[in-house]
Amino acid sequence: MIVCVIGFQKIFDQLGTMVTLVHLINNWQMNPTRKRTLLAALLLSACIFAVTAAHADEQQAKAVTAAKPGTVFRDCPNCPEMVVIPAGSFNMGSPESEKVWATKHGASPESVSDEAPQHRVTLRSFAIGKYDVTQGEYAAFVRETRYSPGDGCFISSMPKANRRADARWQSPGFNQTERDPVVCVSWQDARAYISWLNGKMRGRGSNPSDDPYHLPSEAEWEYAARGGTTTPFWWGDNDTGATGHAWYKDNSDGHTHPVGSKPANPFGLYDIVGNVWQWTEDCYVETYTKAPVDGTANESPNGCMRVDRGSCWLYPSWLLRSATRERNPADFRDVIMGFRVAKTLP
């Protein structure tokens, strides 16, 4: 019976029902009538379920903790697939030679100046989405929460871009499948989706202060995007191979494409560049001079523009570099912006 109570406690901690459960058990032991015997049988059946569920959650947590880099897992049927990323260090940002190359291929010196100074960042192991969050995955969140679709969507993030009042994540202005990356989602929308994911985890016994899902920090994103490489593009030194590795202006035909249509990078991540820009947790700062070196996000107490990474189907190939940065207001939505999630591992 003690094992049952422990199992129930893990299931019911969030519901405050342990006192009632113990009261019922004590009453049955003192006065075992037929009615109470039937109740005890029901409690025993529920006990088996509670202990089994608690054990399964513990085993899954232990499995993810011990998982080798590259391991793929999913926490629930509607949750995104996640890939375990190895701990390690890398040089974040771009060297001067890369900036010179970019300016010869369409960039302005100002547009790449925020990729400096290069600095060494060390990260512990974490997990990140195998794909961008898809329209189908986002739809599951909206169905359960009745989250508002927003009030329109810009056709790009360019300064003079037009805003379409009738555009929404369900209808961005071009056809999408459930496997296309969701677009027309703001940083705030992405955070709401992540809160929903964490709510599912809390329902299984975790504490709100330990919420594991989050938007990747800039450092986590770039480390994952590079996949252990040191070249400007994860596939090589230049954009010659862009068509075979990413969706961008020259090959997208003016719209998103289903996730996983191009090869994965060395860490097993699909569409880490191209297809859609991806929100990160960080506040934008024009220089890395005071950037964190432990992989955490750069935050500001006074509000800020939020960083997005990876480029998209609408922009030219030079922006597919791992070091490319962009920023937008937290409430900004456009047809080239999506996101993928990250998860802190135990």
matplotlib code that plots the C-alpha trace (Angstrom):
import matplotlib.pyplot as plt

x = [0.0, 2.9, 4.1, 0.6, 0.5, 3.9, 2.7, -0.4, 1.5, 3.6, 0.4, -1.7, 0.8, -0.6, -4.2, -4.0, -5.8, -3.4, -5.3, -8.5, -6.8, -5.2, -8.6, -10.3, -7.7, -7.8, -11.6, -11.5, -9.0, -11.1, -14.5, -14.1, -17.8, -18.7, -19.0, -15.7, -14.1, -15.3, -13.8, -10.6, -10.6, -11.0, -8.2, -6.0, -6.6, -5.9, -2.8, -1.4, -2.0, -0.4, 2.7, 3.1, 2.7, 5.2, 7.7, 7.3, 8.0, 11.0, 12.4, 11.9, 13.6, 16.5, 16.7, 16.9, 19.4, 21.7, 21.0, 23.9, 24.2, 22.1, 19.4, 15.9, 12.9, 9.4, 7.8, 4.2, 2.3, 1.8, 5.3, 8.0, 10.8, 14.0, 17.6, 20.2, 23.1, 26.5, 28.3, 31.1, 32.7, 32.8, 33.8, 30.6, 30.4, 32.3, 36.0, 36.8, 37.5, 33.9, 32.5, 34.6, 33.2, 29.6, 30.0, 31.2, 28.0, 25.3, 25.8, 26.6, 29.4, 26.8, 24.7, 27.5, 29.2, 27.1, 28.8, 31.8, 33.9, 34.2, 34.2, 34.5, 31.3, 31.0, 27.7, 26.4, 24.4, 20.9, 18.2, 16.7, 14.0, 14.8, 12.6, 11.1, 7.7, 5.2, 1.8, 0.3, 2.1, 1.1, -2.5, -2.6, -1.6, -4.2, -7.0, -6.2, -5.7, -7.9, -5.0, -5.6, -4.3, -3.3, -4.2, -2.4, 1.0, 3.8, 4.9, 8.6, 10.8, 12.1, 11.7, 9.0, 7.2, 3.4, 1.2, -1.7, -4.6, -6.1, -3.0, -2.7, -0.7, -3.4, -3.4, -0.2, -0.9, 0.5, -0.5, 1.0, 0.7, 0.7, 4.4, 5.4, 6.9, 4.4, 4.8, 3.1, 4.1, 5.6, 8.2, 5.3, 3.4, 6.4, 6.7, 3.0, 3.5, 6.4, 4.4, 1.8, 4.5, 5.8, 2.3, 2.1, 5.4, 4.2, 1.1, 3.4, 4.9, 7.6, 7.7, 7.0, 10.4, 12.0, 10.2, 12.6, 11.3, 12.5, 13.4, 17.1, 19.5, 21.5, 24.5, 22.6, 21.1, 24.5, 26.3, 23.5, 23.5, 27.2, 27.0, 30.7, 31.8, 33.9, 33.1, 30.7, 28.0, 27.5, 28.1, 31.2, 33.2, 30.8, 27.2, 27.9, 26.0, 23.1, 20.5, 21.1, 21.1, 18.5, 15.4, 16.1, 15.3, 16.7, 15.0, 11.9, 9.4, 8.1, 6.9, 7.8, 8.4, 7.7, 10.3, 12.9, 12.9, 16.6, 19.5, 20.2, 23.3, 26.0, 23.9, 20.9, 18.9, 16.8, 16.2, 18.4, 19.1, 16.6, 12.9, 12.0, 13.8, 13.7, 13.2, 15.7, 15.4, 17.9, 17.6, 19.5, 22.8, 24.9, 28.1, 29.2, 31.6, 29.6, 27.9, 27.4, 30.1, 28.1, 25.4, 22.7, 20.5, 21.3, 18.4, 17.6, 15.3, 14.1, 12.6, 14.3, 14.2, 14.4, 17.0, 16.0, 18.4, 18.7, 17.4, 14.5, 12.9, 12.6, 16.2, 19.5, 22.1, 24.7, 22.3, 22.4, 25.7, 25.6, 26.7, 23.9, 21.8, 18.5, 16.2, 12.6, 10.1, 8.6, 5.1, 6.2, 4.7, 5.6, 5.4, 9.1, 9.3, 8.9, 10.7, 12.0, 12.2, 15.1, 15.0, 17.2, 18.2, 18.3]
y = [0.0, 2.4, 1.9, 2.8, 5.9, 7.0, 6.3, 8.3, 11.1, 11.6, 11.6, 13.8, 16.3, 19.0, 18.2, 18.3, 14.9, 13.0, 13.7, 12.4, 9.2, 8.4, 9.1, 6.5, 3.9, 4.3, 4.1, 0.8, -0.7, 0.2, -0.9, -3.3, -3.4, -4.8, -1.3, -0.3, -3.5, -2.6, 0.9, -0.7, -2.8, 0.3, 2.0, -1.0, -0.8, 2.9, 2.2, -0.1, 2.6, 5.3, 3.3, 2.2, 5.7, 7.2, 4.4, 5.0, 8.8, 8.1, 5.6, 8.0, 10.8, 8.5, 7.4, 11.0, 11.9, 9.0, 9.4, 9.6, 12.7, 12.2, 10.3, 11.3, 11.4, 12.8, 13.6, 13.2, 12.4, 16.1, 17.2, 17.9, 15.4, 16.4, 15.6, 15.3, 17.7, 16.9, 19.2, 21.1, 24.5, 26.5, 29.9, 32.0, 34.7, 35.1, 36.0, 39.0, 36.9, 35.6, 39.1, 40.1, 37.2, 38.1, 41.7, 40.4, 38.4, 40.9, 41.9, 45.4, 45.9, 47.0, 43.9, 41.6, 43.8, 42.3, 38.9, 40.1, 39.7, 36.0, 34.4, 31.0, 29.5, 26.3, 24.5, 21.5, 18.9, 19.9, 18.9, 20.9, 20.3, 17.9, 20.1, 23.6, 23.4, 22.4, 23.8, 20.5, 20.7, 24.3, 23.5, 20.9, 23.7, 26.1, 23.4, 22.7, 26.3, 28.3, 30.6, 33.7, 33.6, 37.2, 40.2, 40.0, 39.1, 41.0, 39.6, 39.9, 41.5, 44.2, 47.7, 48.7, 45.4, 45.4, 43.9, 41.6, 42.0, 38.7, 36.6, 34.1, 31.1, 28.9, 31.0, 32.9, 33.6, 30.4, 26.7, 24.7, 21.2, 20.1, 19.2, 22.7, 25.0, 27.2, 30.9, 34.2, 33.5, 36.1, 35.5, 35.8, 33.2, 30.9, 31.4, 30.6, 27.3, 26.5, 27.2, 24.7, 22.1, 22.7, 22.5, 18.9, 18.1, 19.7, 17.5, 14.5, 15.8, 18.4, 21.8, 25.1, 26.4, 23.5, 23.9, 22.3, 23.6, 27.0, 28.9, 28.1, 30.8, 32.3, 30.3, 27.0, 27.7, 28.6, 25.6, 23.3, 24.9, 24.5, 20.8, 20.7, 22.5, 25.7, 26.8, 29.7, 27.2, 23.9, 22.1, 24.0, 27.2, 28.9, 28.9, 26.6, 23.8, 25.9, 24.5, 20.9, 21.8, 24.5, 26.3, 29.9, 32.6, 30.8, 27.4, 27.9, 29.0, 31.6, 29.5, 27.2, 23.5, 20.4, 20.0, 17.4, 17.8, 18.7, 16.8, 17.1, 18.8, 16.8, 16.9, 15.5, 18.7, 19.5, 23.0, 24.6, 27.2, 28.2, 27.6, 29.9, 32.2, 30.9, 32.9, 32.6, 33.6, 36.4, 40.2, 41.7, 43.5, 44.9, 43.4, 40.2, 42.1, 41.3, 38.2, 35.2, 32.5, 29.6, 29.2, 31.2, 33.8, 37.5, 39.3, 42.9, 44.2, 47.0, 45.1, 44.5, 43.3, 39.5, 37.7, 35.3, 33.0, 30.8, 32.8, 31.7, 30.8, 34.4, 35.6, 35.1, 32.4, 34.5, 34.7, 30.9, 31.2, 29.8, 33.2, 35.3, 37.3, 39.2, 40.9, 41.9, 43.1, 40.3, 40.8, 40.8, 38.2, 37.6, 34.9, 33.9, 33.5, 30.3, 28.6, 25.4, 24.5, 23.5, 21.5, 21.5, 18.0, 16.7]
z = [0.0, 0.7, -2.9, -4.1, -2.1, -3.4, -7.0, -6.4, -4.9, -8.1, -10.1, -7.8, -6.4, -8.7, -7.8, -3.9, -3.5, -1.3, 1.9, 0.5, -0.8, 2.6, 4.4, 2.1, 2.7, 6.5, 6.6, 4.6, 7.0, 10.1, 8.6, 5.7, 4.4, 1.0, -0.4, 1.0, -0.3, -3.8, -3.4, -2.3, -5.5, -7.5, -5.6, -6.2, -10.0, -9.9, -7.9, -10.5, -13.1, -10.9, -10.2, -13.8, -15.1, -12.5, -13.3, -17.1, -16.6, -14.5, -17.0, -19.9, -18.0, -17.2, -20.8, -22.1, -19.5, -20.5, -24.2, -26.5, -28.8, -31.9, -30.0, -31.2, -28.8, -28.5, -25.1, -26.3, -29.5, -30.4, -29.1, -31.6, -32.3, -30.4, -31.1, -28.3, -29.0, -27.5, -25.0, -26.4, -27.3, -30.5, -31.9, -32.2, -34.8, -38.0, -38.8, -40.9, -44.0, -43.9, -43.6, -46.7, -48.6, -47.6, -48.8, -52.2, -52.4, -51.5, -47.9, -46.7, -44.2, -41.6, -42.1, -41.0, -38.4, -35.6, -36.0, -34.1, -32.1, -32.4, -29.0, -27.4, -26.0, -24.0, -23.7, -21.8, -23.7, -24.6, -27.1, -30.0, -32.5, -35.3, -37.5, -37.3, -35.6, -38.3, -39.1, -37.8, -34.5, -34.0, -34.9, -32.1, -29.6, -31.0, -30.8, -27.1, -26.0, -28.4, -28.9, -31.0, -34.5, -34.4, -36.5, -39.8, -41.1, -43.0, -46.3, -45.3, -42.6, -44.9, -43.6, -46.1, -46.3, -46.6, -43.9, -45.0, -42.6, -43.7, -43.4, -40.5, -39.7, -41.2, -44.4, -45.0, -48.7, -50.2, -49.8, -47.0, -45.8, -42.1, -42.6, -43.7, -41.0, -39.3, -40.2, -39.2, -35.6, -33.4, -30.6, -28.2, -30.1, -30.0, -26.2, -25.8, -27.7, -25.4, -22.3, -23.6, -24.0, -20.5, -19.2, -20.6, -18.8, -15.5, -15.7, -15.3, -12.0, -12.8, -11.2, -13.1, -12.1, -13.9, -17.2, -19.7, -23.0, -24.2, -27.4, -28.1, -27.1, -30.0, -28.8, -28.7, -32.1, -33.8, -32.1, -33.3, -36.8, -37.3, -36.3, -35.4, -38.5, -38.7, -42.2, -43.1, -44.3, -42.5, -45.8, -46.8, -47.4, -49.9, -51.2, -54.2, -52.6, -51.3, -53.7, -52.5, -48.8, -48.1, -49.4, -50.3, -52.9, -56.0, -55.5, -53.2, -55.9, -53.5, -50.6, -47.8, -48.2, -46.0, -43.3, -43.9, -47.7, -47.7, -46.1, -42.3, -41.0, -39.1, -35.9, -37.6, -37.8, -40.9, -42.3, -39.7, -42.3, -45.1, -45.4, -42.4, -40.0, -36.5, -33.3, -30.5, -26.9, -27.0, -26.9, -29.8, -29.1, -32.0, -30.7, -29.0, -26.7, -23.5, -24.8, -22.4, -22.9, -21.3, -23.9, -22.0, -23.6, -23.5, -21.8, -21.0, -18.2, -20.4, -23.3, -26.7, -30.2, -30.4, -32.5, -35.3, -37.2, -40.2, -43.1, -45.3, -48.6, -49.7, -49.2, -51.1, -50.3, -48.5, -45.6, -45.1, -43.2, -39.7, -38.2, -39.9, -37.5, -37.8, -35.2, -35.0, -32.3, -30.1, -31.5, -35.2, -37.5, -41.2, -43.8, -43.5, -39.7, -37.7, -34.8, -33.4, -29.7, -27.4, -24.2, -21.1, -20.3, -16.7]

ax = plt.figure().add_subplot(projection="3d")
ax.plot(x, y, z, "-o")
ax.set_aspect("equal")
plt.show()
